[in-house]
Amino acid sequence: MIRRIILILILALVITSCGAAPAATEAPAATEEPAATEESSATEASLQPALPEVLDTSTPRPMPTQVLPTPTDTPLPTLELPTEAANAPVQMVWDGTPTYLGDSTPGYSFRVAYDPDLWALTADQFGFPALGHRTIPSCVISVTSGRGLPASMTVEHDVLDVDSLTFDVARVYENGALKFMTYTGGDRTIITGFEVSFDEKVDECLADAETVLSTLRSVPVSQATPQP
């Protein structure tokens, strides 16, 4: 009987010792769980897409507007006219070399007649001979030939027949305003060109200029009047 009790006690101690062992082995698993949780959190964080960079959406401050100066025409200097000669003839002549020599007969000059009370023979701003109006300072007749024009200018052409003369008349406009006119023609012996410029009294200037140009004719160089 005593042996049976002792055997029972021994079995109880063995059973007790065997039941405590699993508790000891389960403890590390409890301590390892936070580490696994931290690792999974780090993995989830690395898989999340990066947030886009925040842009500055504030309204930009307006820059000050630059005001460009309006281009203005530089007026040409007024021609210096010689004093009218006393007892001047009713008509005086201006002789010169045709501006279209290739279309003119060699050995001839052009000649136009003018009223010395209205016109004076002088030099233009480029040093070439020109007729300046005595009562309209900006009205000038000068020699010219074909040349290019800025894109801002437009040209209208017309034909003027005066006796045996034929002129190609070009009206040159800039921004809709008439700037000057050219007359190109001759008497079939010479071909030459003239420019009529003006700033005021346009109609009066053109009427007096066409009176002068209608006298155009050719003369032999030997008969041409020397110009000062």
Contacts in CASP RR format, 6 or more apart in sequence:
PFRMAT RR
TARGET T0000
AUTHOR 0000-0000-0000
METHOD contacts of the structure
MODEL  1
MIRRIILILILALVITSCGAAPAATEAPAATEEPAATEESSATEASLQPA
LPEVLDTSTPRPMPTQVLPTPTDTPLPTLELPTEAANAPVQMVWDGTPTY
LGDSTPGYSFRVAYDPDLWALTADQFGFPALGHRTIPSCVISVTSGRGLP
ASMTVEHDVLDVDSLTFDVARVYENGALKFMTYTGGDRTIITGFEVSFDE
KVDECLADAETVLSTLRSVPVSQATPQP
75 199 0 8 1.000
76 125 0 8 1.000
76 197 0 8 1.000
77 125 0 8 1.000
78 137 0 8 1.000
78 138 0 8 1.000
79 122 0 8 1.000
79 123 0 8 1.000
79 124 0 8 1.000
79 125 0 8 1.000
79 130 0 8 1.000
79 132 0 8 1.000
79 137 0 8 1.000
79 140 0 8 1.000
80 122 0 8 1.000
81 120 0 8 1.000
81 122 0 8 1.000
81 132 0 8 1.000
81 134 0 8 1.000
82 120 0 8 1.000
82 121 0 8 1.000
82 122 0 8 1.000
84 116 0 8 1.000
84 117 0 8 1.000
84 120 0 8 1.000
84 134 0 8 1.000
85 116 0 8 1.000
88 116 0 8 1.000
88 117 0 8 1.000
89 116 0 8 1.000
90 115 0 8 1.000
91 113 0 8 1.000
91 114 0 8 1.000
91 115 0 8 1.000
91 116 0 8 1.000
92 113 0 8 1.000
92 114 0 8 1.000
92 115 0 8 1.000
92 116 0 8 1.000
92 121 0 8 1.000
93 111 0 8 1.000
93 112 0 8 1.000
93 113 0 8 1.000
93 114 0 8 1.000
93 225 0 8 1.000
94 111 0 8 1.000
94 112 0 8 1.000
94 113 0 8 1.000
94 114 0 8 1.000
94 121 0 8 1.000
94 129 0 8 1.000
94 131 0 8 1.000
94 227 0 8 1.000
95 109 0 8 1.000
95 110 0 8 1.000
95 111 0 8 1.000
95 219 0 8 1.000
95 224 0 8 1.000
95 225 0 8 1.000
95 227 0 8 1.000
96 109 0 8 1.000
96 110 0 8 1.000
96 111 0 8 1.000
96 129 0 8 1.000
96 143 0 8 1.000
96 224 0 8 1.000
96 227 0 8 1.000
97 109 0 8 1.000
97 110 0 8 1.000
98 104 0 8 1.000
98 108 0 8 1.000
98 109 0 8 1.000
98 110 0 8 1.000
98 190 0 8 1.000
98 191 0 8 1.000
98 192 0 8 1.000
98 193 0 8 1.000
99 143 0 8 1.000
99 144 0 8 1.000
99 145 0 8 1.000
99 192 0 8 1.000
99 193 0 8 1.000
100 145 0 8 1.000
100 184 0 8 1.000
100 190 0 8 1.000
100 191 0 8 1.000
100 192 0 8 1.000
100 193 0 8 1.000
103 191 0 8 1.000
104 189 0 8 1.000
104 190 0 8 1.000
104 191 0 8 1.000
104 192 0 8 1.000
104 218 0 8 1.000
105 189 0 8 1.000
105 190 0 8 1.000
105 218 0 8 1.000
107 220 0 8 1.000
107 221 0 8 1.000
108 189 0 8 1.000
108 190 0 8 1.000
108 218 0 8 1.000
108 219 0 8 1.000
108 220 0 8 1.000
108 221 0 8 1.000
109 190 0 8 1.000
109 218 0 8 1.000
109 219 0 8 1.000
109 220 0 8 1.000
109 221 0 8 1.000
109 224 0 8 1.000
110 186 0 8 1.000
110 190 0 8 1.000
110 192 0 8 1.000
110 216 0 8 1.000
110 217 0 8 1.000
110 218 0 8 1.000
110 219 0 8 1.000
111 215 0 8 1.000
111 216 0 8 1.000
111 217 0 8 1.000
111 218 0 8 1.000
111 219 0 8 1.000
111 224 0 8 1.000
111 225 0 8 1.000
112 212 0 8 1.000
112 213 0 8 1.000
112 215 0 8 1.000
112 216 0 8 1.000
113 212 0 8 1.000
113 215 0 8 1.000
114 121 0 8 1.000
114 131 0 8 1.000
114 212 0 8 1.000
114 215 0 8 1.000
117 134 0 8 1.000
118 133 0 8 1.000
118 134 0 8 1.000
118 135 0 8 1.000
118 208 0 8 1.000
119 131 0 8 1.000
119 132 0 8 1.000
119 133 0 8 1.000
119 134 0 8 1.000
119 141 0 8 1.000
119 208 0 8 1.000
119 212 0 8 1.000
120 131 0 8 1.000
120 132 0 8 1.000
120 134 0 8 1.000
121 129 0 8 1.000
121 130 0 8 1.000
121 131 0 8 1.000
121 132 0 8 1.000
121 227 0 8 1.000
121 228 0 8 1.000
122 129 0 8 1.000
122 130 0 8 1.000
122 131 0 8 1.000
122 132 0 8 1.000
123 129 0 8 1.000
123 130 0 8 1.000
124 130 0 8 1.000
124 140 0 8 1.000
124 142 0 8 1.000
128 142 0 8 1.000
128 143 0 8 1.000
129 142 0 8 1.000
129 143 0 8 1.000
129 227 0 8 1.000
130 140 0 8 1.000
130 141 0 8 1.000
130 142 0 8 1.000
130 143 0 8 1.000
131 140 0 8 1.000
131 141 0 8 1.000
131 142 0 8 1.000
131 212 0 8 1.000
132 139 0 8 1.000
132 140 0 8 1.000
132 141 0 8 1.000
133 139 0 8 1.000
133 140 0 8 1.000
133 205 0 8 1.000
133 208 0 8 1.000
136 198 0 8 1.000
136 200 0 8 1.000
136 201 0 8 1.000
136 204 0 8 1.000
136 205 0 8 1.000
136 208 0 8 1.000
138 197 0 8 1.000
138 198 0 8 1.000
138 199 0 8 1.000
138 200 0 8 1.000
138 205 0 8 1.000
139 196 0 8 1.000
139 197 0 8 1.000
139 198 0 8 1.000
139 201 0 8 1.000
139 204 0 8 1.000
139 205 0 8 1.000
139 208 0 8 1.000
139 209 0 8 1.000
140 196 0 8 1.000
140 197 0 8 1.000
140 198 0 8 1.000
141 194 0 8 1.000
141 195 0 8 1.000
141 196 0 8 1.000
141 209 0 8 1.000
141 212 0 8 1.000
141 213 0 8 1.000
142 194 0 8 1.000
142 195 0 8 1.000
142 197 0 8 1.000
143 192 0 8 1.000
143 193 0 8 1.000
143 194 0 8 1.000
143 195 0 8 1.000
144 182 0 8 1.000
144 193 0 8 1.000
144 194 0 8 1.000
144 195 0 8 1.000
145 193 0 8 1.000
146 182 0 8 1.000
146 184 0 8 1.000
149 155 0 8 1.000
149 172 0 8 1.000
150 174 0 8 1.000
152 174 0 8 1.000
152 175 0 8 1.000
153 172 0 8 1.000
153 173 0 8 1.000
153 174 0 8 1.000
153 179 0 8 1.000
154 172 0 8 1.000
154 173 0 8 1.000
154 174 0 8 1.000
154 176 0 8 1.000
155 170 0 8 1.000
155 171 0 8 1.000
155 172 0 8 1.000
155 173 0 8 1.000
156 170 0 8 1.000
156 171 0 8 1.000
156 173 0 8 1.000
157 168 0 8 1.000
157 169 0 8 1.000
157 170 0 8 1.000
157 171 0 8 1.000
158 168 0 8 1.000
158 169 0 8 1.000
158 170 0 8 1.000
158 171 0 8 1.000
159 166 0 8 1.000
159 167 0 8 1.000
159 168 0 8 1.000
159 169 0 8 1.000
160 166 0 8 1.000
160 167 0 8 1.000
160 169 0 8 1.000
160 183 0 8 1.000
160 210 0 8 1.000
161 167 0 8 1.000
162 210 0 8 1.000
162 213 0 8 1.000
162 214 0 8 1.000
163 214 0 8 1.000
164 187 0 8 1.000
164 188 0 8 1.000
165 185 0 8 1.000
165 186 0 8 1.000
165 187 0 8 1.000
165 214 0 8 1.000
165 216 0 8 1.000
166 185 0 8 1.000
166 186 0 8 1.000
167 183 0 8 1.000
167 184 0 8 1.000
167 185 0 8 1.000
167 186 0 8 1.000
167 213 0 8 1.000
168 183 0 8 1.000
168 184 0 8 1.000
168 185 0 8 1.000
169 181 0 8 1.000
169 182 0 8 1.000
169 183 0 8 1.000
170 181 0 8 1.000
170 182 0 8 1.000
170 184 0 8 1.000
171 178 0 8 1.000
171 181 0 8 1.000
172 178 0 8 1.000
172 179 0 8 1.000
172 180 0 8 1.000
172 181 0 8 1.000
172 182 0 8 1.000
173 179 0 8 1.000
178 202 0 8 1.000
179 197 0 8 1.000
180 195 0 8 1.000
180 196 0 8 1.000
180 197 0 8 1.000
180 198 0 8 1.000
181 195 0 8 1.000
181 196 0 8 1.000
181 206 0 8 1.000
182 193 0 8 1.000
182 194 0 8 1.000
182 195 0 8 1.000
182 196 0 8 1.000
183 193 0 8 1.000
183 194 0 8 1.000
183 195 0 8 1.000
183 196 0 8 1.000
183 210 0 8 1.000
183 213 0 8 1.000
184 191 0 8 1.000
184 192 0 8 1.000
184 193 0 8 1.000
184 194 0 8 1.000
185 191 0 8 1.000
185 192 0 8 1.000
185 193 0 8 1.000
185 216 0 8 1.000
186 192 0 8 1.000
186 216 0 8 1.000
186 218 0 8 1.000
187 216 0 8 1.000
187 217 0 8 1.000
187 218 0 8 1.000
189 218 0 8 1.000
190 218 0 8 1.000
192 216 0 8 1.000
194 213 0 8 1.000
196 205 0 8 1.000
196 206 0 8 1.000
196 209 0 8 1.000
198 205 0 8 1.000
198 206 0 8 1.000
END
